[in-house]
Amino acid sequence: MPPPVWMPGVFRCSAPGFLPALFREAGLADIGERSISADLIHESPESYWQFMTDIATTVCLGLAQADPEAQSLIRSDVFQMLGRYEHEGAIRLRSTATIVSGTRP
């Protein structure tokens, strides 16, 4: 079950057009939208796990509903998947952010 739309989370505003529409509703003009990409680098799978459980509300909620055995299995699976992104001793994941801007009329 997806989280409620009002709940804070990493991907809350990620639907295409969501933020520009919000800017228009706020009365802004000359709305622009662009994406930038960079590598998100973590020193270890543990570092990535800590980061995600600190910032991702939906991850925390899902883990909270799982029993300790399921939590351990999920963590193990995530660590295994992260192995394919290990380069030069660090976990390197491609990350993309959307930048939306507007002006007051």
C-alpha positions as CSV (number, residue, x, y, z in Angstrom):
1,M,0.0,0.0,0.0
2,P,1.5,3.4,-1.0
3,P,1.9,6.0,1.7
4,P,-0.6,8.9,1.9
5,V,0.2,11.8,-0.5
6,W,0.6,14.2,2.4
7,M,3.3,12.1,4.1
8,P,6.9,13.4,3.8
9,G,9.2,11.2,1.9
10,V,12.0,11.1,-0.6
11,F,9.8,10.6,-3.6
12,R,6.7,12.6,-2.5
13,C,7.1,15.2,-5.2
14,S,8.7,13.0,-7.9
15,A,5.7,12.5,-10.2
16,P,6.3,14.3,-13.5
17,G,4.7,17.7,-13.5
18,F,3.9,17.6,-9.8
19,L,6.2,20.5,-8.7
20,P,5.5,22.8,-11.7
21,A,1.8,22.4,-11.0
22,L,2.4,23.2,-7.4
23,F,4.3,26.3,-8.4
24,R,1.5,27.4,-10.8
25,E,-1.1,26.9,-8.0
26,A,1.1,29.2,-5.8
27,G,0.8,31.9,-8.5
28,L,4.3,31.7,-9.9
29,A,5.2,32.5,-13.5
30,D,8.0,31.6,-15.8
31,I,8.2,28.1,-14.4
32,G,11.2,26.1,-15.4
33,E,12.1,22.5,-14.7
34,R,15.4,20.6,-15.3
35,S,17.2,17.6,-14.0
36,I,20.8,17.2,-12.7
37,S,22.6,14.0,-12.1
38,A,25.5,13.1,-9.9
39,D,27.0,10.1,-8.1
40,L,25.7,9.5,-4.6
41,I,28.7,8.0,-2.9
42,H,28.7,5.9,0.3
43,E,31.7,4.4,2.0
44,S,30.0,1.1,2.6
45,P,26.6,-0.7,2.3
46,E,26.2,0.1,6.0
47,S,26.6,3.8,5.3
48,Y,23.9,3.6,2.6
49,W,21.6,1.7,4.8
50,Q,21.9,4.2,7.6
51,F,21.3,7.1,5.1
52,M,18.2,5.5,3.7
53,T,16.7,4.6,7.0
54,D,17.4,8.2,8.2
55,I,15.8,10.0,5.3
56,A,13.2,7.7,3.7
57,T,10.0,7.7,5.6
58,T,8.5,5.0,3.5
59,V,11.5,2.7,4.1
60,C,11.2,3.3,7.9
61,L,7.5,2.5,7.8
62,G,8.0,-0.6,5.9
63,L,10.8,-1.9,8.1
64,A,8.8,-1.1,11.2
65,Q,6.0,-3.4,10.0
66,A,8.4,-6.3,9.4
67,D,9.4,-8.7,12.1
68,P,13.1,-8.9,13.0
69,E,13.8,-11.9,10.7
70,A,12.2,-10.1,7.7
71,Q,14.2,-6.9,8.6
72,S,17.4,-8.9,8.6
73,L,16.5,-10.5,5.2
74,I,15.7,-7.2,3.7
75,R,18.9,-5.7,4.9
76,S,20.9,-8.6,3.6
77,D,19.2,-8.4,0.2
78,V,19.9,-4.7,0.0
79,F,23.6,-5.2,0.9
80,Q,23.9,-7.9,-1.8
81,M,22.3,-5.7,-4.5
82,L,24.6,-2.8,-3.5
83,G,27.6,-5.0,-4.3
84,R,27.1,-4.4,-8.1
85,Y,27.6,-0.6,-7.4
86,E,30.9,-0.9,-5.6
87,H,33.7,0.8,-7.4
88,E,37.1,1.8,-6.0
89,G,36.1,0.8,-2.5
90,A,32.8,2.8,-2.3
91,I,29.2,2.4,-3.2
92,R,28.4,4.7,-6.2
93,L,24.8,5.2,-7.1
94,R,23.6,7.5,-9.9
95,S,21.2,10.1,-8.4
96,T,19.0,12.6,-10.2
97,A,17.4,15.6,-8.8
98,T,14.8,17.9,-10.3
99,I,15.2,21.6,-10.0
100,V,12.0,23.7,-10.4
101,S,12.1,27.5,-10.5
102,G,9.6,30.3,-10.9
103,T,9.1,34.0,-10.5
104,R,6.5,36.1,-8.8
105,P,4.5,38.0,-11.4
